[in-house]
């Protein structure tokens, strides 16, 4: 048999869970941004969740499905093109010959 006290405890636990989830989501901060800079100058600052392709003079940056990567570069070594896709705060892709930095920031 379910007693009155059991129902009260379940309601209190449910309310606690709802408030905890609301607190966690509110502390997550603003949605992640992709900051693309060259020679210490910010060229683009866009949402990580906005699918787009950004063509720079020497590189092509692709943002899709919450990840960002460099799809094309005219540099010799292609390290930036072979760098894995990034999506977490603080991760970077750097094209040293073209002085391009692609960074994810909260």
Long-range contacts (C-beta under 8 A, 24 or more apart in sequence): 29-106, 30-106, 32-87, 32-89, 32-104, 32-105, 32-106, 33-104, 33-105, 33-106, 34-61, 34-63, 34-68, 34-102, 34-103, 34-104, 34-105, 35-101, 35-102, 35-103, 35-104, 35-105, 36-61, 36-100, 36-101, 36-102, 36-103, 37-100, 37-101, 37-103, 38-98, 38-99, 38-100, 38-101, 39-99, 48-87, 48-104, 56-98, 56-100, 57-98, 58-95, 58-98, 58-100, 59-95, 59-98, 59-100, 61-102, 68-93, 68-102, 68-104, 69-93, 70-95, 70-100, 70-102, 73-98, 74-98
